[in-house]
Amino acid sequence: MEMRTQELNRLKIMGKSIECSCRLIIKVFDTEIARIEKQLDKKVQEQAEWTERKAILVSAPGVGNTLAYTLLADMPELGTMNNKQAAALVGVAPINRDSGKCRGKRRIQGGRANVRTTL
């Protein structure tokens, strides 16, 4: 997905002579993405629990197949914890930097990098 996005960005600044080659590469990426998504759909449909979880995830606004597959693969414990625990596990929950009476900045850090970048 990232490489496809990179090629789309390059396409905007390329000259006409290279544009055809760039479009061909994008088609190859589209074909591979479609093939992989079909394989993932097949694997998810084989497991009733995964099918149910994917349906719940995709029903949320802004969650598509890519994020749903990432969450299913990289956060199997999803559904067994509350929203704050899940946010901390991904690394998007603000962490306190307090010490005694000193109140530091809240920052997000750590967590599961693959899930975080997909979000």
N, C-alpha and C positions, 0 to 999 in steps of 0.2 A: 504494500500500500504506500509506504513512504517513497519507494523508488518511482512508483507511478506518479505520485505528486511532484517529485523532483523533475520528472520528464515533462509534465504539464507546465511547470514553471519555466523550464528551459525553452519550451515551445514558444512562449510569449516573446522571447528575445532573439530567437534564431532567425537566420536569413532563410529565404525561400528555398535555397539549394539543400539545406539540411532538414527542413521542415518535414519532408516526406519520410526520411529515415526516423525522425523523432516520433511521428505518428505511427509508424510501423512498430516501434518499440512499445508504445502505449497500448496498441492492440494486443501485443503479446502479453503484456501485464494484465490486461482486462481478461484475456482468455484464461490465464493461469489463476487469477483471482476467482473467476467463475467456477473453474474446476475444483479448486480447493474448497470453496463454499459449498459445492454439491457434496463433496466428501464429508465435510463437517456436518451438513444437514443429515446425511445418511447415518453417521455415527450417533448424532443426538437422537434421531428417531429410534435407534436400536435400544436406547435406555429410556424407559418411561419417566423416570425421575428427572433426567436431563431435559426431556421434552417439556415437562411441566415447568421446570425452572426457567427454561428459555422463553416460554410463553409469558411467564410473569415478568421477566426482565424486559422483553420487547414491548410489553404493554405500557411501560413507563415512557413518558415523553422524552425524546432525545436519545433513546437507547435503540440502536439498530443491531443488525446481526454481528458486526465486528465487535462491538463492545460486549454483547451478550456472550459470544464465544470466548472472549478474553476473560470475562468474569467466571464463566463455567470452568475454564481450564486453570486459571491462576488463583481463584478464590473458592475452592470447594466448600469451605465452611460457611459461605454466604447463606443466610437463612437460619443460621443457628445463633446469631448474635444480633444485638440491636444496632441502630444506625450509627451511634457514636463509636462503638467498637469497630464497626466496618470501616468508618472513616479513618480511624487511627491505624488500622491494619493496612489500608491503602497508602496512608501517609498524607492525607489531605486535612487532617484534624489539626487545629492550632495547638502547639505545644507551649506550655508556660515556661518562661525563663526567669522565674522568681527565685530570690534568695533572701530570706529574712524579711526586712521591710522594703527591700529594693524590688521594684516590679519591672521586669524586663519586657522585651517585645515578644509577642506571640509569633511563632513561625511554624510553617509546615515543613516536614522533612521526613526522610526515610520511607518506610513502607515498601510495597511491592512496585518496583519501577515499571514493569510492563503494564500493569493495570493503570498506574498513574499517568503514563504517557498516552495510553489509549483514551483515558478520560479527557 
